[in-house]
Amino acid sequence: MAKSHIVVLIHGIRTQAEWAEMVAQTLSEIGAICQPIRYGFFDLFSFIFPFWTRRGPIKRVLRELYDIQANNRDADISIVAHSFGTYALMKCLEQPGLSLHRIILCGSIVSNDFRRALLRAKLSDDPILNDCGTADVYPILASAVTWGYGPTGTFGFGTTGVKDRFNRFGHSEFFSEHYVREFWLPFLDNGTILPSKIQRTRSTTPYWQSVLSKLPLRWVLAALMLFAALSPTYYLYSLWPSTGLSFAGNTAIISHVAGSPNVILPFKFSHFKLVAQTLSVNKLALFEPNGKEHYLDVEGAFFNNPAEFCTKAGVISTATAVTSVMPGEQYFTLSFLALSSGLREVMTQTQEELLKKGKQQPCRPTLDDKDWLSAETLRMFTARSTQTWIWYPGDWRFVLDYTVNGQPQTLKGQFRLTTGDIDCMKSVIEHYSSGIGLFTNWRFDVPQNVCGFVLKVFEVQN
């Protein structure tokens, strides 16, 4: 029996790895199971600061890798790491007990001193694949402005056991479905490394890149940070009363989950006051292209991985409050569902039915779960899902009313759905009748023939 193949995805700084869902769906074509590891939003200061700020994310990644390996002892475990994720991965490999199959690095900031030979006992015979971007300036800057990093995502490693493949890419341009399917999938499947389109025609490294990589900018930056810390102006700025909620990106997750329209949005809550600030959110107003209005309730908030819903199965709230005790920025995501459409009653009924059979809502759908609910419940759920369907092509608007310390404020946005988006999302309705895909916490782990959700870029409106 062939081994199962788990591909772990490790993101970089200032991101929540929105590309992970696309990569997971593409790699499912070779039967690989993708597991994103998220260590929270790693800001620029933490990235640059060379001391204890890096330890937390690295410990989180190491703990997750140990858990994945312990729970999948007979599986091959491969890694795709980006940006700071490449640095965190190599730090994890300095610890005992890890054994990995294949590794892809992109946007690498691993030091030039790295030698694969030191990890021979922890890796398979395949070389590490290092995808380099000749237009990627971030690894050069990381190497120049702080300690511990290297420009290997731009210039390559140039060492045995690592295959440097060059593309005319910027820092995050590797994450296209075409590139993942054409260049990553063969390597993860059977170790095949295909040459890039510029492999034979790559020009000489620009002189300015070479110069920038050698400049001692880290010492200049350290001096500026010291000056700012001691400056009275910096102290006065820290007292400035600035508070607000904004979008932490422009990508929304749109779906029809458990028979209810579902919108998931990323947010950033910022404040620099010396007292705690309370953000309270209750409902999201969703407007059809014809102007008809729907109200979606807050299902819940998650701060790292959407799969955290799995540990809170069946818990659906009607409001949430995020309290920021310390000054700074807090990143989180809110999920909105139409509880008024009878979703709560349906979920209560399914929970009661599971309890009667001594079952608990599982985190991942399997074929063994298909008989957990009665045929009558599945028919009722499928019919209800069709009746509550609201999505159709056109421009959809949303308005979020919220309060900060009781003061009302508003955020607005707009996204466009296509006929392809609608057909994609509708595939989940028919699948409810199988008994898989009914529960809310399965929206991010649907079977291969079901779309589940669509990612839509939205436009922020004033």
C-alpha positions as CSV (number, residue, x, y, z in Angstrom):
1,M,0.0,0.0,0.0
2,A,1.4,3.4,-1.0
3,K,2.3,5.8,1.7
4,S,0.0,8.8,2.2
5,H,1.7,12.2,1.4
6,I,1.2,15.2,3.6
7,V,2.4,18.6,2.3
8,V,2.9,21.2,5.1
9,L,2.5,24.9,4.0
10,I,4.4,27.5,6.1
11,H,3.7,31.2,5.3
12,G,5.8,34.3,5.6
13,I,5.4,37.6,7.3
14,R,2.5,40.1,7.1
15,T,0.2,37.4,5.7
16,Q,-2.3,34.7,6.7
17,A,-1.3,32.6,3.7
18,E,-4.4,33.2,1.6
19,W,-2.6,31.1,-1.1
20,A,-2.9,27.9,1.0
21,E,-6.4,27.0,-0.2
22,M,-5.4,27.2,-3.9
23,V,-2.2,25.2,-3.3
24,A,-4.1,22.5,-1.4
25,Q,-6.7,22.1,-4.1
26,T,-4.1,21.9,-6.8
27,L,-1.9,19.3,-5.0
28,S,-5.0,17.2,-4.2
29,E,-4.7,16.1,-7.9
30,I,-1.8,13.8,-6.8
31,G,-3.5,12.7,-3.7
32,A,-1.5,14.9,-1.4
33,I,-3.0,16.2,1.9
34,C,-2.1,19.8,2.6
35,Q,-1.8,21.1,6.1
36,P,-1.2,24.8,6.5
37,I,0.8,25.9,9.6
38,R,-0.1,29.4,10.7
39,Y,1.9,31.1,13.5
40,G,-0.2,34.3,13.5
41,F,0.5,37.6,11.8
42,F,4.3,38.3,12.0
43,D,4.8,42.0,11.7
44,L,7.7,43.8,10.2
45,F,9.2,44.9,13.5
46,S,9.3,41.3,14.8
47,F,10.8,40.2,11.5
48,I,13.6,42.7,11.6
49,F,14.3,42.6,15.4
50,P,17.0,39.9,15.8
51,F,16.4,38.7,19.3
52,W,13.4,37.0,21.0
53,T,10.6,38.1,18.6
54,R,11.4,35.2,16.3
55,R,11.3,32.5,18.9
56,G,7.5,32.3,19.2
57,P,6.7,31.6,15.6
58,I,9.5,29.1,15.4
59,K,8.3,27.2,18.5
60,R,4.8,27.1,17.0
61,V,6.0,25.7,13.7
62,L,8.2,23.1,15.5
63,R,5.3,22.0,17.7
64,E,3.0,21.6,14.7
65,L,5.6,19.6,12.8
66,Y,6.1,17.3,15.7
67,D,2.4,16.8,16.0
68,I,1.9,16.1,12.3
69,Q,4.8,13.6,12.4
70,A,3.5,11.8,15.5
71,N,0.0,11.5,14.1
72,N,1.1,10.3,10.7
73,R,4.0,7.9,11.3
74,D,3.6,6.0,8.0
75,A,3.2,9.1,5.8
76,D,5.8,11.0,3.8
77,I,5.9,14.6,5.0
78,S,7.0,17.4,2.6
79,I,7.2,21.1,3.1
80,V,6.4,24.2,1.0
81,A,7.8,27.3,2.9
82,H,7.8,31.0,1.9
83,S,9.8,34.0,3.2
84,F,10.1,33.9,7.0
85,G,8.7,30.3,6.8
86,T,11.9,29.2,5.2
87,Y,13.9,30.6,8.1
88,A,11.6,29.0,10.7
89,L,11.8,25.7,8.9
90,M,15.6,25.6,9.0
91,K,15.6,26.5,12.6
92,C,13.2,23.7,13.3
93,L,15.5,21.2,11.5
94,E,18.2,22.1,14.0
95,Q,16.1,20.3,16.6
96,P,16.1,16.5,16.9
97,G,13.4,14.1,15.8
98,L,12.2,15.5,12.5
99,S,12.2,13.5,9.3
100,L,11.1,15.1,6.0
101,H,10.5,13.9,2.5
102,R,10.8,16.8,0.0
103,I,11.2,20.6,0.6
104,I,10.3,23.5,-1.6
105,L,11.6,27.0,-0.6
106,C,10.4,30.2,-2.3
107,G,11.3,33.8,-1.3
108,S,13.9,32.2,0.9
109,I,15.7,34.3,3.5
110,V,17.8,31.4,4.8
111,S,21.5,32.3,5.5
112,N,24.2,31.7,2.8
113,D,25.9,29.5,5.4
114,F,23.3,26.8,5.1
115,R,24.6,23.3,4.2
116,R,22.2,20.5,3.4
117,A,24.9,17.9,4.3
118,L,24.4,18.7,8.0
119,L,20.7,17.5,7.6
120,R,21.4,14.3,5.7
121,A,19.8,12.1,8.4
122,K,16.6,14.1,8.5
123,L,15.9,14.4,4.7
124,S,15.3,12.1,1.8
125,D,17.8,11.7,-1.0
126,D,16.0,14.4,-3.1
127,P,17.6,17.8,-3.2
128,I,15.9,20.8,-1.6
129,L,14.2,22.8,-4.4
130,N,14.9,26.5,-3.9
131,D,12.7,28.7,-6.2
132,C,14.4,32.0,-6.6
133,G,12.9,35.3,-7.9
134,T,15.4,37.5,-9.8
135,A,13.1,40.5,-9.2
136,D,12.6,39.7,-5.5
137,V,14.3,42.4,-3.5
138,Y,13.0,41.3,-0.1
139,P,15.6,38.6,0.7
140,I,18.3,41.1,-0.2
141,L,16.8,43.7,2.1
142,A,16.3,41.1,4.9
143,S,20.0,40.2,4.7
144,A,21.0,43.9,4.6
145,V,18.9,45.3,7.4
146,T,19.1,42.7,10.1
147,W,21.0,39.6,11.4
148,G,20.5,35.9,10.7
149,Y,19.0,36.1,7.2
150,G,20.4,35.7,3.7
151,P,19.5,36.7,0.1
152,T,19.1,33.1,-1.0
153,G,15.6,33.7,-2.4
154,T,17.2,36.1,-5.0
155,F,20.7,34.7,-5.6
156,G,20.3,31.1,-4.6
157,F,22.4,28.9,-2.2
158,G,25.0,27.6,-4.6
159,T,25.6,24.5,-2.5
160,T,25.4,20.8,-3.0
161,G,22.1,19.2,-2.2
162,V,20.1,22.3,-3.1
163,K,18.7,22.9,-6.6
164,D,18.3,26.7,-7.3
165,R,15.7,27.4,-9.9
166,F,15.4,31.0,-11.1
167,N,12.3,32.8,-12.3
168,R,11.8,36.5,-13.2
169,F,9.4,36.7,-10.2
170,G,8.9,39.1,-7.3
171,H,8.5,37.9,-3.7
172,S,5.0,36.3,-3.9
173,E,4.6,35.6,-7.6
174,F,5.1,31.9,-7.2
175,F,1.6,31.4,-5.9
176,S,-0.3,31.1,-9.2
177,E,-2.3,27.9,-9.9
178,H,-0.4,27.5,-13.2
179,Y,3.1,27.6,-11.5
180,V,2.1,25.3,-8.7
181,R,0.6,22.7,-11.1
182,E,3.5,22.9,-13.7
183,F,6.5,23.2,-11.4
184,W,5.7,22.2,-7.8
185,L,3.3,19.3,-8.4
186,P,5.9,17.1,-10.4
187,F,8.6,17.6,-7.7
188,L,6.3,16.8,-4.8
189,D,4.8,13.8,-6.7
190,N,8.0,12.1,-7.9
191,G,11.0,14.4,-7.4
192,T,11.1,15.8,-11.0
193,I,12.6,19.3,-11.2
194,L,11.6,21.0,-14.4
195,P,13.8,23.9,-15.6
196,S,12.2,27.4,-15.6
197,K,11.6,29.3,-18.8
198,I,14.6,31.6,-18.1
199,Q,17.0,28.9,-16.9
200,R,19.2,29.2,-20.1
201,T,18.6,32.9,-20.8
202,R,19.0,34.4,-17.3
203,S,21.0,37.6,-17.4
204,T,23.7,38.8,-15.1
205,T,22.6,39.9,-11.7
206,P,22.0,43.7,-11.7
207,Y,24.9,45.6,-10.1
208,W,22.6,47.4,-7.7
209,Q,21.4,44.1,-6.2
210,S,24.9,43.0,-5.5
211,V,25.8,46.4,-3.9
212,L,22.6,46.4,-1.8
213,S,23.3,42.9,-0.4
214,K,26.7,44.2,0.9
215,L,25.5,47.4,2.5
216,P,25.6,47.4,6.3
217,L,22.1,48.8,6.6
218,R,21.4,46.8,9.7
219,W,23.7,49.1,11.7
220,V,22.1,52.2,10.3
221,L,18.6,50.8,11.2
222,A,19.8,49.8,14.7
223,A,21.0,53.4,15.3
224,L,17.8,54.9,14.0
225,M,15.7,52.6,16.2
226,L,17.8,53.5,19.3
227,F,17.4,57.2,18.5
228,A,13.6,56.8,18.1
229,A,13.3,54.9,21.4
230,L,15.1,57.7,23.2
231,S,13.4,60.6,21.4
232,P,10.7,62.5,23.3
233,T,8.8,62.7,20.0
234,Y,8.5,59.0,19.9
235,Y,7.1,59.0,23.4
236,L,4.5,61.6,22.5
237,Y,3.5,59.6,19.4
238,S,2.9,56.5,21.6
239,L,0.2,58.5,23.5
240,W,-1.6,59.7,20.4
241,P,-5.3,58.6,20.6
242,S,-5.7,56.8,17.3
243,T,-8.3,53.9,17.2
244,G,-10.0,52.2,14.3
245,L,-11.1,49.1,12.5
246,S,-10.0,48.4,8.9
247,F,-9.8,45.6,6.5
248,A,-6.6,43.5,6.8
249,G,-6.7,42.6,3.1
250,N,-9.1,42.7,0.2
251,T,-10.0,39.0,-0.2
252,A,-13.3,37.6,1.1
253,I,-14.4,34.0,1.3
254,I,-17.9,33.6,-0.1
255,S,-19.9,30.4,0.3
256,H,-23.2,28.7,1.1
257,V,-22.4,26.8,4.3
258,A,-24.8,24.3,5.9
259,G,-27.6,25.9,4.0
260,S,-26.8,29.5,4.9
261,P,-25.0,32.3,2.9
262,N,-21.6,32.8,4.5
263,V,-19.2,35.7,4.2
264,I,-15.7,35.7,5.8
265,L,-13.7,38.9,6.0
266,P,-10.2,39.8,7.4
267,F,-9.9,42.8,9.8
268,K,-7.3,44.8,11.7
269,F,-8.1,46.6,14.9
270,S,-5.6,49.4,15.7
271,H,-5.2,51.6,18.7
272,F,-2.4,53.5,20.5
273,K,-4.2,54.6,23.7
274,L,-3.1,53.7,27.1
275,V,-6.4,52.1,28.2
276,A,-8.2,49.1,26.9
277,Q,-10.4,49.6,23.8
278,T,-13.5,47.4,23.1
279,L,-14.6,46.6,19.5
280,S,-18.2,45.1,19.2
281,V,-19.6,43.7,16.0
282,N,-23.2,42.3,15.7
283,K,-24.3,42.0,12.1
284,L,-23.2,42.4,8.4
285,A,-25.7,43.9,6.0
286,L,-25.4,42.1,2.6
287,F,-27.1,43.7,-0.5
288,E,-28.0,41.8,-3.6
289,P,-27.3,43.4,-7.1
290,N,-31.0,44.4,-7.2
291,G,-30.7,46.1,-3.8
292,K,-32.5,43.5,-1.6
293,E,-30.9,43.4,1.9
294,H,-29.9,40.4,4.0
295,Y,-28.6,40.4,7.6
296,L,-25.8,38.0,8.5
297,D,-25.0,37.3,12.2
298,V,-21.5,36.8,13.5
299,E,-20.7,33.1,13.7
300,G,-17.4,33.6,15.5
301,A,-13.9,35.0,15.2
302,F,-10.7,33.1,14.6
303,F,-7.2,34.5,14.8
304,N,-4.9,32.1,13.0
305,N,-6.4,29.1,11.2
306,P,-10.0,28.9,10.0
307,A,-9.8,25.2,11.1
308,E,-10.0,26.4,14.7
309,F,-13.8,26.2,14.2
310,C,-13.2,22.4,14.4
311,T,-12.6,22.7,18.1
312,K,-15.8,24.6,18.6
313,A,-18.2,22.4,16.7
314,G,-21.8,23.5,17.0
315,V,-21.0,26.7,18.8
316,I,-22.7,29.6,17.0
317,S,-22.8,33.0,18.6
318,T,-24.9,36.0,17.7
319,A,-22.4,38.6,18.6
320,T,-18.7,39.0,19.5
321,A,-16.5,41.5,21.1
322,V,-12.7,41.8,20.6
323,T,-11.0,43.7,23.5
324,S,-7.5,45.0,22.8
325,V,-5.9,45.4,26.2
326,M,-2.5,46.7,25.0
327,P,-1.8,49.4,22.4
328,G,-0.9,48.0,19.0
329,E,-2.6,46.2,16.1
330,Q,-4.7,43.0,16.4
331,Y,-5.5,40.9,13.3
332,F,-8.5,38.6,13.1
333,T,-11.1,37.2,10.8
334,L,-14.9,37.3,11.3
335,S,-17.4,34.8,9.8
336,F,-21.0,35.9,9.1
337,L,-23.9,33.5,8.7
338,A,-27.7,33.9,8.3
339,L,-28.9,32.5,11.6
340,S,-32.3,33.9,11.0
341,S,-32.8,31.5,8.1
342,G,-33.3,28.6,10.5
343,L,-29.7,27.5,10.6
344,R,-29.6,27.4,14.4
345,E,-32.6,25.0,14.5
346,V,-31.1,22.7,11.9
347,M,-27.7,22.6,13.6
348,T,-29.5,21.8,16.9
349,Q,-31.4,19.0,15.3
350,T,-28.2,17.5,13.8
351,Q,-26.4,17.7,17.1
352,E,-29.2,15.9,18.9
353,E,-29.3,13.2,16.3
354,L,-25.5,12.7,16.7
355,L,-25.8,12.6,20.5
356,K,-28.4,9.8,20.2
357,K,-25.9,7.8,18.2
358,G,-23.1,8.6,20.6
359,K,-21.2,10.6,17.9
360,Q,-19.5,13.9,17.9
361,Q,-19.2,16.2,14.9
362,P,-15.9,15.2,13.3
363,C,-13.2,17.6,12.2
364,R,-12.6,16.1,8.8
365,P,-15.1,14.4,6.5
366,T,-14.6,10.7,5.7
367,L,-16.7,8.1,4.0
368,D,-17.3,6.5,7.4
369,D,-19.3,9.6,8.4
370,K,-21.9,9.3,5.7
371,D,-24.4,7.2,7.8
372,W,-24.3,9.4,10.9
373,L,-27.5,11.3,10.0
374,S,-30.9,9.9,9.0
375,A,-32.0,10.0,5.4
376,E,-34.9,12.2,6.4
377,T,-32.6,14.8,7.9
378,L,-30.4,14.8,4.8
379,R,-33.4,15.2,2.5
380,M,-34.7,18.1,4.7
381,F,-31.3,19.7,4.8
382,T,-30.8,19.5,1.0
383,A,-34.2,20.9,0.3
384,R,-33.7,23.7,2.8
385,S,-30.3,24.6,1.3
386,T,-32.0,25.0,-2.1
387,Q,-34.7,27.2,-0.7
388,T,-32.3,29.5,1.2
389,W,-30.0,30.0,-1.8
390,I,-29.5,33.7,-2.5
391,W,-26.4,34.0,-4.6
392,Y,-26.5,35.0,-8.3
393,P,-24.1,36.8,-10.7
394,G,-23.6,40.5,-10.2
395,D,-22.1,43.2,-7.9
396,W,-22.8,42.5,-4.2
397,R,-22.3,45.1,-1.5
398,F,-21.8,44.7,2.2
399,V,-22.0,47.1,5.1
400,L,-20.5,46.4,8.6
401,D,-21.8,48.5,11.5
402,Y,-19.7,48.2,14.6
403,T,-18.9,50.2,17.7
404,V,-15.6,51.2,19.5
405,N,-16.3,51.9,23.1
406,G,-19.9,52.4,22.2
407,Q,-19.3,54.8,19.4
408,P,-20.9,53.6,16.1
409,Q,-18.7,53.3,12.9
410,T,-19.1,51.7,9.5
411,L,-17.0,49.7,6.9
412,K,-18.3,49.1,3.4
413,G,-17.2,46.9,0.5
414,Q,-18.2,45.4,-2.8
415,F,-17.4,42.2,-4.7
416,R,-18.5,40.6,-8.0
417,L,-19.8,37.1,-8.5
418,T,-19.6,35.4,-11.9
419,T,-21.7,32.5,-13.3
420,G,-18.7,30.3,-12.7
421,D,-18.6,31.3,-9.0
422,I,-22.3,30.4,-8.6
423,D,-21.9,27.0,-10.3
424,C,-18.9,26.3,-8.2
425,M,-20.6,27.1,-4.9
426,K,-23.8,25.2,-5.9
427,S,-22.0,22.0,-6.1
428,V,-22.1,21.7,-2.3
429,I,-25.9,21.6,-2.2
430,E,-26.1,18.3,-4.0
431,H,-23.3,16.9,-1.8
432,Y,-25.3,17.5,1.4
433,S,-27.4,14.4,0.5
434,S,-24.4,12.2,1.0
435,G,-24.0,13.2,4.6
436,I,-20.6,14.8,4.1
437,G,-20.3,18.6,4.0
438,L,-23.3,19.3,6.2
439,F,-21.5,20.7,9.1
440,T,-20.2,24.3,9.3
441,N,-16.6,23.3,10.2
442,W,-16.1,21.3,7.0
443,R,-16.3,24.3,4.7
444,F,-12.5,24.4,4.4
445,D,-12.0,20.7,3.9
446,V,-14.6,19.6,1.3
447,P,-14.0,16.6,-1.0
448,Q,-12.3,17.0,-4.3
449,N,-15.4,17.2,-6.5
450,V,-17.0,20.0,-4.4
451,C,-16.0,23.6,-4.6
452,G,-17.2,24.7,-1.1
453,F,-16.2,28.3,-1.4
454,V,-14.8,31.0,-3.7
455,L,-12.2,33.7,-2.9
456,K,-13.3,37.1,-4.2
457,V,-11.3,40.3,-4.2
458,F,-13.5,43.1,-2.8
459,E,-13.3,46.9,-3.3
460,V,-13.4,49.0,-0.2
461,Q,-15.9,51.8,-0.4
462,N,-16.0,55.1,1.4
